Amino acid sequence: MSGSVAAGEPGWPAGTSVVVGVIGDPVRHSLSPVLHNAAFAALGLDWVSVAFSVPPASLDAALAGARALGVRGLSVTMPHKEAVAAKVDRTSPTAARLGAVNCVVIEPDGLVGENTDGQGFVAALHRGAGFDPSGRRCLVAGAGGAARAVVLALAEAGASEVVVVGRSPVRVADAASLAGRVGRAGVPSEAADAELVVNATPLGMAGTTEAGALPPIDPVLLGPGQLVMDLVYAPRPTRWLELAQRRGAEVLDGLGMLVHQAALQVELWSGCHAPVEAMWHAVTVRPFPPSVAR
């Protein structure tokens, strides 16, 4: 575009800049703009990503305003993922099954809801640990939005078993049903027999009331031959991962899922192949706050 500047160059952002944003409440510490803007700079695009603080009562107005202002897309974080799924004009098959949207593509004919969490999770397993879920026994702690995305992604990746544990039997059963015949509700002690153990709860997250808590899987159950992943990425590593690693388990934090789900968002908005290494660089060479959101 004539007169445009690439992300990160002098004079950017400018009147020509294409805008995307992340909406949430709170959202001030989100790393999504850091990741998106690193991608735009590497791609030489005159695009900019910013954070929009949107309380639940303002969600309808925010979506209408983004469309009216020509915003190209939105990343969606807590607490809006389920609400946005009910408000967009159409959803991808994955977002429809999950009942949750973490990415909105704003098209001329409406808002399209996507969910990149599951794909981002599987990509993080491959990149961070060379782990392929196909044929593997997996256990997921949690039954919320992140856990549901992980359960569905593991089943679609060919896991032989996806056991879900959590505090609410109803929510656990609902999450496990996403995995079809390979999914079932279980108990924490079954983590000892799993090849992949995932904490998909916020327990242990810095800057929250649950910062000092451990996930419901006792680290004593974990050890050699297992990959243990915590979707929490602040602090790095979490205390739970440190304890699992001391017992001989291979461990992986949640930063990879964050990076890869954001990379998929960039691709959905721009149609360009995301520069994943540039995005990794942006969040690993700079310190980030102890309390962060996607």
N, C-alpha and C positions, 0 to 999 in steps of 0.2 A: 504494500500500500504506500503510495507516495507520501513522503513526510513522516512516515512511521519510524519509531525507534524500537530496538530490541529490549527486552526486559533486562534491567541492570545497567543499561547505558545512560550517559548523561542526558537529561531531559525526559527520562522515563519515570513514572507513567505520564502519558501525554493525552491530549484530546482524542487521539486516534486509538488509544489502548483499548483492547477488548477486556472486559471485566468478568471475572468469576469470583465466587466468594464461598466462605464457609459460614453456615448459620448454626447457632447453638446458644445455650444459656446455662453456664457461662461459656465464653469462647475466647476470652482475651489472650489466653496462653496457648491457643491452638498452634500446632506445628504445621498444619495444612498449608497456610500461605507460604511458609518457608520452603516446603517441598514443591509446591506448584510453581512458585517463582523461580526456583532453581531449574526446574524443567523448562520453563519458558525461555530463560536466559540461554540455556544450552541449545535450545531449538532455534534461537534467533527470532522469537515471536514477540510482537508488540502486544503482549497480554500481561495482565496483572491480577493477582489473587489477594483478596483482603478478607478480614474477619468482620462479620456482622453479628452483633449481639441481638438476638431475637427472643424475647420472652414468649412463652406459649400463647398468651393472649394476642400477640401480634403476628402470629404465624401466617394467617390468611393474607393479611396486608403485605407482609414481607414477600410472599410468593407472587402476589399480583404486582407488587412494585418492581420485583426483579424482572418479570416479563415485560412490563411497560417500559422499563429503562433500557432494555436491550442487553441485560446481563446474559452471558453465554451459558453459564452453568453454576450449580451450587453443590458444594460438599455439605453433607448433613450430619451433624453430630448430636449428642445428647442435649435435650430430651426429645428430639423431634423425629427420629427415624420412623417410628410407627405412624405418627400423625401425618407426616408428609406422604407416606404410602397411600393414605386414604384421600389425599387431596390432589394428587397429580392426575393428568388426563389419561395416562396409561403407564403400565409398568412392564419391565422385563419379566420373563418367566421366573427367574430366580427371586427377584424382589417380590413378586406376587406370592410365591410359596412361603417366603419368610415373613411377609406382611410388614416389611421394613425397607426403607430406602436410605442409602447413604450418599447418593449422587443423583442430582437432577440435571438432565440435559434440556435446555430451553430451546425448543424448535419453533419455527414460525406457526405451526399448527397446535402447539401445546407443550405441556410439561411432561417429560418422560422420566420415570423413576427407575433407577438402576440400583443394584447392590453389588459392590466390588469387594466386600469384606472376605467372603469365602475364597475367592480366587486369590486375593492378596495373601491369605493365610497359607494356602497350598504353595504359592510361589515362595513364600518365606521359608517354608520347610525345605524346599529344594535348594534354595540359595544358601541358607544358613547351616544346613546339616546334611544336604544330599539325601534327604529322606523322602521316599515315595510311599504314600499311604496304601497303595494297592496291595491287597492281601494281608494287611497288618491289623492287629488287634489294638483298638484305640479306646481311651477313656477320656471323657470331657467333664470337667467340674463346672457346673453352672447351667442355667436354663434361660438366661436372658437373651437379648438380641445378638450379642457377639457369640454366645454359645450356640445359638440356633444356626447362625451362618457357618460356624465351624463344623457342626454335626452334618449339615447338608453337604458341605464341601467334601468332607471325608467320605461320605457315602458315594458321592458322584465320582470321587477319585478311586473308588474300588476297594475301600477298607473292608476287611472280612467281618469286622464287628465294631460297632460304635456304642459304647456303654456311657450312659449319662447319669451323673449323680448330682444331687442338689437338695435344697431344703423343702421345696414344694413338690409333693408327688404329682400334682396335676400338671404343673409346668414342666417337670422332668419328663413325664410321659408324652406331653405334647412335643417337646423338643426331640425326644428319641424317635417319635413317629416320622420325623423328617427324613430319617435314614432308612425308612422302609423295613424290609425283612432283616437287615443287619443291625438295626437299632433296637435298644432296649434300655429300660431303667435298671440301675444297678446300685451298688453300695460302694463306699470309698475303699474298702479293703481289696476290691478287685483291681485296684491300680497296680498291685504287685505282679499281676499277670499280663499287663498291657505293654505293648511295645512303644506306644506313644501315649503320654499323659499330658493333658492340656488344662491349665487353669484359665477358664473364661469368665471368671468373676473379677470384681474390682478389689478384692481383698489383697491388702499389701500395697495399694497404690499411694504414692507420696502425695501429701497435700490434701488428703481426705480423712474422714473420721475413721476409716478402716485401714489407715496406714500401718498400724502395728499388728494387724491380724494376719493369720496364715490361711491359705486356702484349705478346704476341707479334706485334702489328701495329706495324710501324715508322711513327712519325708522318710520316715523309717521304712515305708513300703517301697521306696524307690532305690534304684541301684544300677549296676553295670548292665549294659544291653538295652537300656531304655533311653528314649529321647523324651525329655521333660520340657515343655514349653509353657511359658507364662505370657499371656497376652498383655499384662501390665509391663510397661517399659520405663517407668520412673518410680523408684530408682532402678538403675542398671548396675548389677543384677538385683532382683528382689531377694529378700531374705529367704524365701522359699526355694528359689533357684540355688542360692548359695548352699543351703542345707542338702538339696538333692545332689548337687555336684560333689559335695564332701563324701557322699555315699557312693560315688562312682558313676552316677548317671550323666549322660550328655545333656547339656542344657541350652536353651534358646529363649531369648526374651522377645517381647512383642514389638520391638522397633521395626523388624523386617516386615511384619504384617502391615504396619502403618505406612511404610514406604511403598510397598507393592500395591496396596489398595489405592493410594494416591496416584501412583503411576497409571493405573487403569483408568482413573478418573480423567487424567490429562488426555489419554488416548480417546476416550469417549467424547470429550469436548472438542478436541483439536483435529482428530483424525490422524495425528502424527504418532510415530512410535516413541514411547516415553524414554528419555535418557536416564535409566534407573541409577546408573553409577553416579551421575551428577546429583541426583536426589539423595542418594546415600551420603555423598560427600557433604551435602548441606547440613545434615543433622548429626554427623559424627565428628566433624572437625570443629564444631562450635558448641559451647555449653548451652543447655536449655534449662528453663526453670524446673524446679522440683515438682511443681504442679502443672501438668500439661494435659490438653485435651486434643482429640483428633480434629 
